[in-house]
Amino acid sequence: MNNHLKIYRPMPIDEEIKFSKKKFIVSKTDINGTITFANKNFCDVSGYSEEELIGAPHNILRHPDMPRAIFFLVWSSLLKGERVSGVVKNLAKSGKYYWVIADFDVKKDAEGNIKSLTAFRRAAPQHVIDVMEELYESMLNIERRHGMEGSLSYLEAYLEEKGMNYEEFLDDLVTPKGLLAKLISSFKNMF
Ligand SMILES: Cc1cc2nc3c(=O)[nH]c(=O)nc-3n(C[C@H](O)[C@H](O)[C@H](O)COP(=O)(O)O)c2cc1C
């Protein structure tokens, strides 16, 4: 039985969910992006139960304010077997939104085949949200008129102006410092 067909997308409302920067949200998916694991913080913040999340496509959290180009970049890296980061505005079950910094990773079996994909997320600080909100709004507007290729070109030009590639830009913006960095790296080792 596939009870996930019953999940419909919530109507977005312009209200933000803020959560502790020490609350890490973790999920795993199979190669198709179907959720196979969700930690308690994921359930608490998104408002979905574990039963609703497991077996559901990860795009149930997709917020309409997110440009498609960002997920295209994430999936392109993961399918090449490369880890990648992103800043994502997510849609909770209530229709509210929450911003995360997400580190995506690839787990492989002994033969080197992709076994699972993981995402490790933390709350995005306001200065990160401010930068990404503006960038995504421009990308989304271009995407509506010129498709994803248009928004990818826009992103490329935006990064070129900063003299950075996507990874350097994110690193510069989101890399945690000090104690938080230590907390994050020890927590990540648990998954
Ligand atoms: C491990 C993993 C975690 C993901 N987490 C999210 C997420 O938190 N929010 C989200 O919108 N998409 C997430 N995605 C991307 C979705 O699979 C999907 O590509 C995205 O929501 C865009 O939806 P669409 O491909 O149907 O347009 C994740 C993908 C993977 C592999």
The ligand as an SDF file (V2000), in Angstrom:
LIG
                    3D

 31 33  0  0  0  0  0  0  0  0999 V2000
   19.4710   13.3300    0.8620 C   0  0  0  0  0  0  0  0  0  0  0  0
   18.5750   14.3360    0.2040 C   0  0  0  0  0  0  0  0  0  0  0  0
   17.9260   15.2870    0.9670 C   0  0  0  0  0  0  0  0  0  0  0  0
   17.0810   16.2350    0.3910 C   0  0  0  0  0  0  0  0  0  0  0  0
   16.4930   17.1660    1.1930 N   0  0  0  0  0  0  0  0  0  0  0  0
   15.6540   18.0870    0.6490 C   0  0  0  0  0  0  0  0  0  0  0  0
   15.0080   19.0520    1.4670 C   0  0  0  0  0  0  0  0  0  0  0  0
   15.2100   19.1210    2.6800 O   0  0  0  0  0  0  0  0  0  0  0  0
   14.1560   19.9150    0.8650 N   0  0  0  0  0  0  0  0  0  0  0  0
   13.9100   19.9010   -0.4790 C   0  0  0  0  0  0  0  0  0  0  0  0
   13.1270   20.7200   -0.9540 O   0  0  0  0  0  0  0  0  0  0  0  0
   14.5360   18.9930   -1.2790 N   0  0  0  0  0  0  0  0  0  0  0  0
   15.3890   18.1080   -0.7410 C   0  0  0  0  0  0  0  0  0  0  0  0
   16.0230   17.1920   -1.5570 N   0  0  0  0  0  0  0  0  0  0  0  0
   15.8370   17.3200   -3.0210 C   0  0  0  0  0  0  0  0  0  0  0  0
   14.5840   16.6390   -3.5000 C   0  0  0  0  0  0  0  0  0  0  0  0
   14.8950   15.2920   -3.7750 O   0  0  0  0  0  0  0  0  0  0  0  0
   14.0590   17.3130   -4.8010 C   0  0  0  0  0  0  0  0  0  0  0  0
   15.0320   17.2470   -5.8040 O   0  0  0  0  0  0  0  0  0  0  0  0
   13.6920   18.7840   -4.5910 C   0  0  0  0  0  0  0  0  0  0  0  0
   12.8050   18.9340   -3.5090 O   0  0  0  0  0  0  0  0  0  0  0  0
   13.0610   19.4210   -5.8300 C   0  0  0  0  0  0  0  0  0  0  0  0
   11.9260   18.7500   -6.1920 O   0  0  0  0  0  0  0  0  0  0  0  0
   11.6890   18.2570   -7.6750 P   0  0  0  0  0  0  0  0  0  0  0  0
   12.9700   17.5320   -8.0610 O   0  0  0  0  0  0  0  0  0  0  0  0
   10.4980   17.3920   -7.6280 O   0  0  0  0  0  0  0  0  0  0  0  0
   11.5090   19.5270   -8.4520 O   0  0  0  0  0  0  0  0  0  0  0  0
   16.8650   16.2360   -1.0080 C   0  0  0  0  0  0  0  0  0  0  0  0
   17.5200   15.2600   -1.7840 C   0  0  0  0  0  0  0  0  0  0  0  0
   18.3680   14.3400   -1.2020 C   0  0  0  0  0  0  0  0  0  0  0  0
   19.0690   13.3360   -2.0520 C   0  0  0  0  0  0  0  0  0  0  0  0
  1  2  1  0
  2  3  1  0
  2 30  2  0
  3  4  2  0
  4  5  1  0
  4 28  1  0
  5  6  2  0
  6  7  1  0
  6 13  1  0
  7  8  2  0
  7  9  1  0
  9 10  1  0
 10 11  2  0
 10 12  1  0
 12 13  2  0
 13 14  1  0
 14 15  1  0
 14 28  1  0
 15 16  1  0
 16 17  1  0
 16 18  1  0
 18 19  1  0
 18 20  1  0
 20 21  1  0
 20 22  1  0
 22 23  1  0
 23 24  1  0
 24 25  2  0
 24 26  1  0
 24 27  1  0
 28 29  2  0
 29 30  1  0
 30 31  1  0
M  END
$$$$
